[in-house]
Amino acid sequence: MVLENKLGITTSAELAIAEEKISKKKALELFELNLLDDMEAGTFETLSKIHKYLFDEIYAFAGEIRSVNIAKGNFRFAPLMYLKPALENIDKMPQKTFDEIIAKYVEMNIAHPFREGNGRSMRIWLDLILKKELKLVVDWSNVDKEDYLLAMERSPIKDTEIKVLLQNALTEKINDRDVYMKGIDASYNYEGYNTCKTNDL
């Protein structure tokens, strides 16, 4: 089942390669053009803008709240009927401390507001909150893929694991291009996208 796309691609493998290349290039632009600087940290509106910027050339639904229920493995993300109220509640969550910011990130992950591209958009969104509130970002290249996926899977029940994992990877290099680019590559690799490096775009 291939997601309907603006590129007219009909095979999953081809779409994955095109999506990775195009959206990684857009992720790089977000950093190089300082587009994130003017966005309000921690709101769904900002997450929606990030998602739209990354995926607008590929999907008509970029930046739009999903219209279907979705699941990953045995985990069902927020049902459609509760999605909008959930996003409104997340907007109101505090984000002054590291623990509060990660709690907010976990809730947004449970909401999973988009049809596709949630994790990749959300990690940029999380770093924006950490950067504006604490002058820190996650160096994602120091976060092991399996550890991260397991911790996120368990986070709706207990978020201690993901907090420890991300806390250990925090860096003060908040404007470092190399940290950002390696982070994008790591973030995409969590989702199985690893055919090109941000550096080569």
C-alpha positions in Angstrom: 0.0 0.0 0.0 1.7 3.2 -1.2 0.7 6.5 0.3 -0.9 8.8 -2.3 1.8 11.4 -3.2 2.4 14.4 -5.3 5.3 12.7 -7.1 3.1 10.1 -8.8 5.3 7.3 -7.3 3.6 3.9 -7.1 6.2 1.7 -5.3 7.0 1.9 -1.6 10.7 1.6 -2.1 10.9 4.4 -4.7 8.7 6.6 -2.5 10.9 6.0 0.6 14.1 7.0 -1.3 12.5 10.2 -2.8 10.9 11.1 0.5 14.1 10.8 2.4 16.1 12.9 -0.1 13.5 15.7 -0.5 12.6 16.0 3.2 16.2 15.8 4.4 17.0 18.7 2.1 14.1 20.6 3.6 15.3 19.8 7.1 18.7 21.2 6.2 17.0 24.4 4.9 15.1 24.8 8.2 18.5 25.1 9.9 20.4 27.0 7.3 17.7 29.6 6.7 17.1 30.0 10.5 13.4 29.3 9.8 12.9 27.7 13.2 14.0 30.8 15.1 10.7 32.7 14.6 8.5 29.7 15.5 6.9 29.4 18.9 8.4 26.5 20.8 6.1 23.7 22.0 2.9 24.4 20.1 1.0 22.1 17.7 0.9 25.0 15.2 4.8 24.9 15.1 4.9 21.2 14.7 2.4 21.5 11.9 4.6 24.2 10.2 7.7 21.9 10.5 5.8 18.9 9.1 4.4 21.0 6.2 7.9 22.4 5.4 9.5 18.9 5.3 6.8 17.0 3.4 4.8 19.6 1.3 6.5 18.6 -2.0 5.6 15.0 -1.4 2.2 14.8 0.3 -1.0 16.8 0.0 -1.6 16.1 3.7 1.6 17.8 4.9 0.9 19.8 8.0 -2.7 18.6 8.2 -4.2 16.6 11.1 -4.7 13.0 10.0 -8.2 11.8 9.0 -7.6 8.1 9.8 -6.8 6.1 12.9 -3.2 4.8 12.9 -1.2 2.2 14.9 2.4 0.9 15.1 2.7 -2.7 16.0 0.3 -3.3 18.9 0.2 0.4 19.9 -2.8 2.5 18.7 -2.1 6.2 18.6 -4.8 8.7 19.8 -8.1 7.9 18.2 -9.4 10.5 15.7 -12.3 11.5 18.0 -9.9 12.5 20.7 -7.1 13.9 18.6 -8.0 17.6 18.5 -8.7 17.9 22.3 -5.5 16.0 22.9 -3.5 18.5 20.9 -5.2 21.4 22.7 -4.2 19.9 26.0 -0.6 19.3 24.8 -0.3 23.0 23.9 -1.2 23.9 27.5 1.4 21.6 29.1 4.3 23.3 30.9 7.7 23.2 29.3 10.1 24.9 31.7 12.1 21.9 32.9 13.7 19.0 31.1 11.2 16.6 32.7 8.2 18.7 31.6 9.5 19.0 28.0 10.0 15.3 27.7 6.5 14.6 29.2 5.1 16.9 26.5 7.1 15.2 23.8 5.8 11.8 24.9 2.2 13.1 24.8 2.7 14.4 21.3 4.1 11.1 20.3 0.9 9.4 21.6 -1.2 11.9 19.7 0.8 11.2 16.4 -1.2 13.9 14.6 -0.1 13.2 11.0 -0.6 10.4 8.5 3.2 10.0 8.1 6.4 11.7 9.2 5.5 12.2 12.9 8.7 11.1 14.5 11.0 13.0 12.2 9.0 16.3 12.6 8.6 15.8 16.3 12.3 15.4 17.0 13.0 18.8 15.4 10.1 20.2 17.4 11.5 18.8 20.6 14.9 20.2 19.9 13.4 23.6 19.3 11.7 23.5 22.8 14.9 22.4 24.5 16.9 25.1 22.6 14.5 27.9 23.6 13.8 26.9 27.1 17.1 25.3 28.3 19.7 26.3 25.7 20.3 22.6 25.0 19.5 20.2 22.1 19.7 16.4 21.8 22.7 15.1 19.9 20.7 12.3 18.3 23.8 10.7 16.8 24.6 9.7 20.4 21.2 8.0 20.9 21.1 4.3 19.9 18.3 3.4 17.6 17.2 0.2 19.4 17.4 1.9 22.8 15.4 4.9 21.6 12.6 2.8 19.9 12.2 0.6 23.0 12.2 3.6 25.3 9.6 5.4 23.2 7.5 2.2 23.0 7.4 2.1 26.8 7.1 5.9 27.3 3.2 6.0 27.5 3.4 3.8 30.6 6.6 5.1 32.1 8.8 7.9 30.6 11.8 7.5 32.9 13.8 5.5 30.3 13.4 8.0 27.5 14.3 10.8 29.9 17.5 9.2 30.9 18.4 8.3 27.4 17.9 11.8 26.0 19.4 13.5 29.1 22.6 11.6 28.5 22.7 12.9 24.9 22.1 16.6 25.6 24.6 19.1 24.2 25.1 22.9 24.5 26.1 23.0 20.8 22.6 24.4 19.9 23.7 26.2 16.7 26.2 23.6 15.5 25.5 22.6 11.9 27.3 19.2 12.2 25.3 18.3 15.4 22.1 19.2 13.6 22.9 17.3 10.4 24.1 14.1 12.1 21.0 14.4 14.2 18.7 14.5 11.2 20.5 11.4 9.7 20.1 9.6 13.1 16.4 10.6 13.4 15.7 9.3 9.9 17.6 6.1 10.6 15.2 5.4 13.5 12.4 5.2 11.0 14.4 3.1 8.5 15.5 5.9 6.2 19.2 5.6 5.5 19.9 5.8 1.8 21.5 9.2 1.8 23.4 11.5 4.2 22.3 15.1 4.9 25.9 16.1 4.1 25.7 14.8 0.5 22.6 16.8 -0.4 
